[in-house]
Amino acid sequence: MLSSVLNSERAIQVNIAIMRAFVRLKTILSTHKELAHKLNELERKIEKHDADIGTIFEAIRQLMVPPPEKPRRRIGFHP
């Protein structure tokens, strides 16, 4: 605050540096906010894919189970 009140060359340079720092901070925060939003979207997509992959594995496991054997007819004469 003092740098904006004083009227020296050094105070003006400090005031400009402070304003640039705040502008850069705002830019970084907005960039991180966008990045966080994109990460959240990606996480939701991955969760959906995980559920889909789980369903596929369950279907494969069901296909791997051998079918129950039918009772065989005995060959030959049966009294």
Backbone as a printed PyTorch tensor [residue, N CA C, xyz], in Angstrom:
tensor([[[   0.8380,   -1.2000,    0.0000],
         [   0.0000,    0.0000,    0.0000],
         [   0.8750,    1.2530,    0.0000]],

        [[   1.9820,    1.1880,    0.7120],
         [   2.8650,    2.3430,    0.7920],
         [   3.4580,    2.6680,   -0.5710]],

        [[   3.7030,    1.6520,   -1.3820],
         [   4.3000,    1.8940,   -2.6960],
         [   3.3540,    2.6700,   -3.6080]],

        [[   2.0590,    2.5710,   -3.3910],
         [   1.1150,    3.3380,   -4.2210],
         [   0.9720,    4.7710,   -3.7240]],

        [[   1.3480,    5.0530,   -2.4760],
         [   1.2570,    6.4060,   -1.9210],
         [   2.5060,    7.2050,   -2.2360]],

        [[   3.6600,    6.5640,   -2.1340],
         [   4.9160,    7.2630,   -2.3920],
         [   5.0480,    7.5700,   -3.8710]],

        [[   5.8250,    8.6210,   -4.1610],
         [   5.9410,    9.0800,   -5.5380],
         [   7.3750,    8.9920,   -6.0330]],

        [[   8.1150,    8.0060,   -5.5740],
         [   9.4920,    7.8540,   -6.0510],
         [   9.5150,    6.8010,   -7.1650]],

        [[  10.6300,    6.7810,   -7.8840],
         [  10.7790,    5.8210,   -8.9890],
         [  10.7560,    4.3900,   -8.4600]],

        [[  11.4050,    4.1780,   -7.3410],
         [  11.4570,    2.8390,   -6.7420],
         [  10.0660,    2.4100,   -6.2910]],

        [[   9.2830,    3.2920,   -5.6910],
         [   7.9350,    2.9580,   -5.2360],
         [   7.0470,    2.6020,   -6.4260]],

        [[   7.2120,    3.3150,   -7.5160],
         [   6.4190,    3.0350,   -8.7220],
         [   6.7770,    1.6500,   -9.2630]],

        [[   8.0700,    1.3280,   -9.3040],
         [   8.5000,    0.0110,   -9.7890],
         [   7.9720,   -1.1150,   -8.8920]],

        [[   7.9950,   -0.8940,   -7.5770],
         [   7.4850,   -1.8960,   -6.6420],
         [   5.9810,   -2.0730,   -6.8360]],

        [[   5.2610,   -0.9620,   -7.0240],
         [   3.8150,   -1.0230,   -7.2310],
         [   3.4970,   -1.8030,   -8.5130]],

        [[   4.2610,   -1.5620,   -9.5710],
         [   4.0560,   -2.2830,  -10.8300],
         [   4.3420,   -3.7680,  -10.6360]],

        [[   5.4020,   -4.0900,   -9.9110],
         [   5.7440,   -5.4890,   -9.6560],
         [   4.6350,   -6.1860,   -8.8620]],

        [[   4.0680,   -5.4870,   -7.8850],
         [   2.9770,   -6.0570,   -7.0850],
         [   1.7570,   -6.3170,   -7.9640]],

        [[   1.4080,   -5.3750,   -8.8240],
         [   0.2530,   -5.5530,   -9.7100],
         [   0.4870,   -6.7150,  -10.6740]],

        [[   1.7040,   -6.8270,  -11.1890],
         [   2.0220,   -7.9420,  -12.0940],
         [   1.9230,   -9.2820,  -11.3590]],

        [[   2.3570,   -9.2710,  -10.1090],
         [   2.2800,  -10.5080,   -9.3250],
         [   0.8250,  -10.9290,   -9.1340]],

        [[  -0.0450,   -9.9660,   -8.8350],
         [  -1.4550,  -10.3060,   -8.6520],
         [  -2.1010,  -10.7680,   -9.9570]],

        [[  -1.7510,  -10.1340,  -11.0580],
         [  -2.2870,  -10.5500,  -12.3630],
         [  -1.8220,  -11.9630,  -12.6870]],

        [[  -0.5400,  -12.2350,  -12.4280],
         [  -0.0170,  -13.5770,  -12.6920],
         [  -0.6730,  -14.6050,  -11.7760]],

        [[  -0.8830,  -14.2510,  -10.5290],
         [  -1.5500,  -15.1450,   -9.5880],
         [  -2.9610,  -15.4690,  -10.0660]],

        [[  -3.6740,  -14.4610,  -10.5330],
         [  -5.0280,  -14.6780,  -11.0490],
         [  -4.9980,  -15.5980,  -12.2690]],

        [[  -4.0340,  -15.3960,  -13.1500],
         [  -3.9010,  -16.2380,  -14.3330],
         [  -3.6050,  -17.6840,  -13.9420]],

        [[  -2.6960,  -17.8660,  -12.9990],
         [  -2.3430,  -19.2180,  -12.5570],
         [  -3.5440,  -19.8970,  -11.9240]],

        [[  -4.2830,  -19.1650,  -11.0890],
         [  -5.4550,  -19.7640,  -10.4450],
         [  -6.5190,  -20.1510,  -11.4580]],

        [[  -6.7320,  -19.3140,  -12.4620],
         [  -7.7230,  -19.6680,  -13.4760],
         [  -7.2550,  -20.8600,  -14.2930]],

        [[  -5.9700,  -20.9510,  -14.5660],
         [  -5.4290,  -22.0950,  -15.2960],
         [  -5.6100,  -23.3640,  -14.4890]],

        [[  -5.3260,  -23.3010,  -13.1920],
         [  -5.4840,  -24.4660,  -12.3380],
         [  -6.9550,  -24.8600,  -12.2180]],

        [[  -7.8290,  -23.8710,  -12.2290],
         [  -9.2600,  -24.1750,  -12.1510],
         [  -9.7030,  -24.9260,  -13.3920]],

        [[  -9.2370,  -24.4850,  -14.5550],
         [  -9.5650,  -25.1820,  -15.8020],
         [  -8.9640,  -26.5820,  -15.7980]],

        [[  -7.7370,  -26.6890,  -15.3230],
         [  -7.0800,  -27.9880,  -15.2650],
         [  -7.8280,  -28.9230,  -14.3140]],

        [[  -8.2460,  -28.4070,  -13.1670],
         [  -8.9970,  -29.2230,  -12.2080],
         [ -10.3170,  -29.6800,  -12.8200]],

        [[ -10.9770,  -28.7850,  -13.5580],
         [ -12.2420,  -29.1310,  -14.2100],
         [ -12.0180,  -30.2440,  -15.2360]],

        [[ -10.9570,  -30.1230,  -16.0340],
         [ -10.6630,  -31.1430,  -17.0380],
         [ -10.3190,  -32.4760,  -16.3770]],

        [[  -9.5810,  -32.4300,  -15.2720],
         [  -9.2620,  -33.6650,  -14.5560],
         [ -10.5220,  -34.3270,  -14.0170]],

        [[ -11.4550,  -33.5290,  -13.5110],
         [ -12.7150,  -34.0910,  -13.0150],
         [ -13.5020,  -34.7570,  -14.1380]],

        [[ -13.5440,  -34.1170,  -15.3030],
         [ -14.2340,  -34.7100,  -16.4460],
         [ -13.5740,  -36.0290,  -16.8570]],

        [[ -12.2530,  -36.0310,  -16.8940],
         [ -11.5200,  -37.2360,  -17.2600],
         [ -11.7650,  -38.3480,  -16.2500]],

        [[ -11.8070,  -37.9930,  -14.9770],
         [ -12.0530,  -38.9900,  -13.9390],
         [ -13.4410,  -39.6090,  -14.0960]],

        [[ -14.4310,  -38.7830,  -14.4130],
         [ -15.7820,  -39.3140,  -14.6220],
         [ -15.8120,  -40.2620,  -15.8170]],

        [[ -15.1120,  -39.9140,  -16.8860],
         [ -15.0650,  -40.7850,  -18.0550],
         [ -14.3910,  -42.1100,  -17.7190]],

        [[ -13.3120,  -42.0370,  -16.9690],
         [ -12.5920,  -43.2590,  -16.6010],
         [ -13.4600,  -44.1420,  -15.7260]],

        [[ -14.1950,  -43.5420,  -14.7850],
         [ -15.0880,  -44.3350,  -13.9400],
         [ -16.1210,  -45.0640,  -14.7800]],

        [[ -16.6500,  -44.3840,  -15.8000],
         [ -17.6290,  -45.0170,  -16.6780],
         [ -16.9720,  -46.1690,  -17.4340]],

        [[ -15.7590,  -45.9390,  -17.9280],
         [ -15.0460,  -46.9960,  -18.6510],
         [ -14.7310,  -48.1660,  -17.7220]],

        [[ -14.3870,  -47.8780,  -16.4740],
         [ -14.1100,  -48.9520,  -15.5190],
         [ -15.3340,  -49.8330,  -15.3320]],

        [[ -16.4970,  -49.2040,  -15.2400],
         [ -17.7310,  -49.9770,  -15.0830],
         [ -17.9940,  -50.8120,  -16.3380]],

        [[ -17.7610,  -50.2250,  -17.5030],
         [ -17.9560,  -50.9590,  -18.7620],
         [ -16.9850,  -52.1370,  -18.8600]],

        [[ -15.7360,  -51.9080,  -18.4850],
         [ -14.7400,  -52.9830,  -18.5380],
         [ -15.1120,  -54.0840,  -17.5540]],

        [[ -15.5980,  -53.7090,  -16.3800],
         [ -16.0470,  -54.7130,  -15.4110],
         [ -17.1720,  -55.5630,  -15.9610]],

        [[ -18.0930,  -54.9410,  -16.6730],
         [ -19.1990,  -55.6710,  -17.2920],
         [ -18.6720,  -56.6480,  -18.3480]],

        [[ -17.6970,  -56.2080,  -19.1230],
         [ -17.1110,  -57.0710,  -20.1580],
         [ -16.4350,  -58.2820,  -19.5170]],

        [[ -15.6700,  -58.0500,  -18.4460],
         [ -15.0120,  -59.1640,  -17.7690],
         [ -16.0280,  -60.1420,  -17.1780]],

        [[ -17.1040,  -59.6340,  -16.6390],
         [ -18.1430,  -60.5090,  -16.0830],
         [ -18.7550,  -61.3690,  -17.1880]],

        [[ -19.0000,  -60.7640,  -18.3600],
         [ -19.5460,  -61.5320,  -19.4790],
         [ -18.5580,  -62.5960,  -19.9420]],

        [[ -17.2740,  -62.2690,  -19.9700],
         [ -16.2580,  -63.2530,  -20.3610],
         [ -16.2110,  -64.3950,  -19.3590]],

        [[ -16.2950,  -64.0800,  -18.0710],
         [ -16.2910,  -65.1310,  -17.0500],
         [ -17.4900,  -66.0620,  -17.2110]],

        [[ -18.6390,  -65.4930,  -17.5430],
         [ -19.8320,  -66.3220,  -17.7520],
         [ -19.6540,  -67.2250,  -18.9680]],

        [[ -18.9830,  -66.7200,  -19.9940],
         [ -18.7460,  -67.5390,  -21.1810],
         [ -17.7240,  -68.6380,  -20.9090]],

        [[ -16.8390,  -68.4290,  -19.9500],
         [ -15.8070,  -69.4220,  -19.6430],
         [ -16.3440,  -70.5860,  -18.8160]],

        [[ -17.4790,  -70.4120,  -18.1680],
         [ -18.0510,  -71.4940,  -17.3680],
         [ -18.5810,  -72.5620,  -18.3130]],

        [[ -18.1370,  -73.8140,  -18.1270],
         [ -18.6110,  -74.8580,  -19.0430],
         [ -20.1010,  -75.1150,  -18.8200]],

        [[ -20.8090,  -75.4520,  -19.8930],
         [ -22.2400,  -75.7150,  -19.7430],
         [ -22.4490,  -76.9930,  -18.9260]],

        [[ -23.5540,  -77.0900,  -18.2300],
         [ -23.8070,  -78.3070,  -17.4440],
         [ -23.9640,  -79.5010,  -18.3890]],

        [[ -23.4300,  -80.6370,  -17.9550],
         [ -23.4920,  -81.8320,  -18.7960],
         [ -24.8810,  -82.4440,  -18.7300]],

        [[ -25.3640,  -82.8570,  -19.8920],
         [ -26.6600,  -83.5150,  -19.9580],
         [ -26.4630,  -84.9750,  -19.5450]],

        [[ -27.4520,  -85.5660,  -18.9260],
         [ -27.3010,  -86.9820,  -18.5840],
         [ -27.2230,  -87.8120,  -19.8710]],

        [[ -26.2830,  -88.7250,  -19.9170],
         [ -26.0770,  -89.5300,  -21.1150],
         [ -27.0040,  -90.7450,  -21.1000]],

        [[ -27.4470,  -91.0850,  -22.2640],
         [ -28.2360,  -92.3040,  -22.4060],
         [ -27.2960,  -93.4930,  -22.4010]],

        [[ -27.6470,  -94.4510,  -21.6740],
         [ -26.8230,  -95.6520,  -21.6570],
         [ -27.0660,  -96.4450,  -22.9360]],

        [[ -25.9830,  -96.9280,  -23.4560],
         [ -26.0600,  -97.7020,  -24.6790],
         [ -26.3280,  -99.1640,  -24.3070]],

        [[ -27.1540,  -99.7820,  -25.0670],
         [ -27.3940, -101.2100,  -24.8640],
         [ -28.8130, -101.4980,  -24.3810]],

        [[ -29.0010, -102.7750,  -23.9650],
         [ -30.3150, -103.2350,  -23.5370],
         [ -30.5260, -102.8620,  -22.0720]],

        [[ -31.7180, -102.3100,  -21.7790],
         [ -32.0580, -101.9190,  -20.3980],
         [ -33.3210, -102.6580,  -19.9980]],

        [[ -33.2470, -103.4770,  -18.9660],
         [ -34.4530, -104.2330,  -18.5570],
         [ -35.4700, -103.3320,  -17.8850]]])
